[in-house]
Amino acid sequence: MGNRKKLASIANLWYLAPALIILLVFWLVPMILVVVFSLFSWTYGTHPQWAGLSQYHIIFSDPVFWQSIRVTLEFVAAVVVGGTAISLILAVLLYRGIRGVGFFRSMYFLPYVLPVVATSTIWLWIYQSPVGVLDRFIHALGGNGNIGWVTEPNLALVSLIIFTIWFSFGFTMLLFMAGLTNIPSELWEAASVDGANSWQQFFKITWPLLTPTTLFVVVINTINAFQSFTQIYALTRGGPLNGTTTLTYYIYQTAFRFFNFGPASAAAVIFFILILLLTGLQFWVSRRSIQYGG
Amino acid sequence: MTKSGKVIVYAILILVLLAAIFPIWWIFATSLETSRRAYSFPGALWPNGTLHNYIQAWAAGPWLHFLANSVGIGIVTTLLVLMTSVLAAYGLVFVPNRATRIIFGAILATMMVPFYSIIIPDYLIVKDLGWLNHGYIAQIVPFAANGFSVFLLMQFMRSLPKELWEAARMDGTSTFGYLWRIVIPNLKPALATVSIYVFLLSWNAFLWPFIAVANPKFQPIQVGLANLLSTANGTNWTVLSAAAAFTAIPVLILYAVAQRSIVESVSRTGIKG
């Protein structure tokens, strides 16, 4: 009996084996390996040498690394706050008594399904100064018309943020709309019978009941924004003057352009810790602020 | 809502609509424009319909090949993910034991791992396996399973009524027979959701094929376009727009056909378990 049971449970492992092997080899083991790699001094073609924490010391004394942390945090904060606010407003506007909801919804979502390389290409053309359509439009309105959207160090990050919100707001709007369908419509009806106006209904009913969805959107947005790379590569290559070098770009550049695997691995470990801390913090905040359960 | 309130709401929605679709319109407007008119405002707002750029862009790279690569990689990856995650989810939900509980934790843990933090070890593993620049395998196998799909399918399997399982066991249905004949047919919406999620992920993959696949013969269309963009940077926007259109058109067709299920699937992936 005992043997048969054991046999059965080994047979059951076959169901798990294919997924488990792939996830082990390409996801879990690499997670350990990257920590190990970060302790070695290692460039392409040379033998790795034990280096203790010196690789961390190297990146910590690299001003570009610190700048990339700042750029990443600014980028993530702007995309998360801006993207979440815009998609929440649109979801709420669309949700009640609008004709053509399906049409608006699918058009807003369209940028998200298109390949980022393709949309980055067209935005790079839109952003060109002074020949791109944005500058030409501003010029036609009597403005400066030579703004340097992707060439001015202070502006390039803003341009990336605008692009990122543009292609992702439709996605987070869908998440908000799904969350709205979970709120019983009797609540709004009762409120409007009681004479609550649209603003009161939003702040007293929609917003508090949507808190779990909002948290979820914020976490998803944070994780996605942290992992932005394609548009940075296509639009600005981390420049000008490293003004758009995020941590992902820093890792890519250090590992696959300069082939410094040690410092790049150290940066990858920091990257992982940063995402973990930030999403952990968001869950902790939400635990304390959600009163209505998720 | 008051009448003026409604007008304001529609005005906002239409403005956002214009902002959302103008860049997509601009791909096609620019690509159908002579380069002289493309640089003059507002000349290109309504293009004069030349196909010249498409001919030129078509000659600039093996687009049909890139496209076939992307579609093939996407389909094979999706099928493999469906297979691995249906089996794993089934094992975890219906035939659990002490070992599976630990495995469940491990699979969940992979959902927390950002790909960019493991890209260096993955690159070296693939290199040691001899997969670098060696066909499609490096673009498919590392992504043939993912924790999120397993997790999502588990949620759906848990919602199947328990009585179904007990009745099937009474009838002497084998464990695998139950999966094949009862669970999978009841799982169609979930399988569609996972398929769309994985296919879009694969279709949009950029950095990994960019570093792991140097041979254009095996590159996906995103890498092909990015390479054209970096070699032709700032020289010929009308031709570049036509090339961008090549990568956008297949998705636009897919979206036109399956828009409803794509939108529904994506909202479903957003629902918390």
Interface residues (C-beta under 8 A of the other chain):
Chain A: S9 N12 L13 W14 Y15 L16 P18 A19 L20 I22 L23 L24 V25 F26 W27 L28 V29 P30 M31 L33 V34 F37 I86 L90 L93 L94 R96 G97 I98 F104 R105 S106 M107 Y108 F109 L110 P111 V113 L114 P115 V116 V117 A118 T119 T121 I122 W123 L124 W125 I126 Q128 V131 V133 R136 F137 H139 A140 W166 G170 F171 L174 L175 M177 A178 S198 P212 F216 I220 I223 F226 Q227 F229 T230 Y233 A234 L247 T248 I251 Y252 A255 F256 F261 A264 S265 A268 V269 F271 F272 I275 L276 G294
Chain B: M1 G5 K6 V9 Y10 I12 L13 V16 L17 A19 A20 I21 P23 I24 W26 I27 T30 Y39 F41 P42 A44 M83 T84 S85 L87 A88 Y90 G91 L92 V95 N97 A99 T100 I103 A106 I107 A109 T110 M112 V113 P114 F115 Y116 S117 I118 I119 I120 P121 D122 Y123 L124 I125 V141 P142 F143 A144 A145 N146 G147 V150 T175 L200 W203 N204 F206 L207 F210 I211 I221 Q222 L225 A226 L229 G234 W237 L240 S241 A243 A244 A245 T247 A248 V251 L252 Y255 Q259 I262 V263 V266 S267 R268 G270 I271 K272
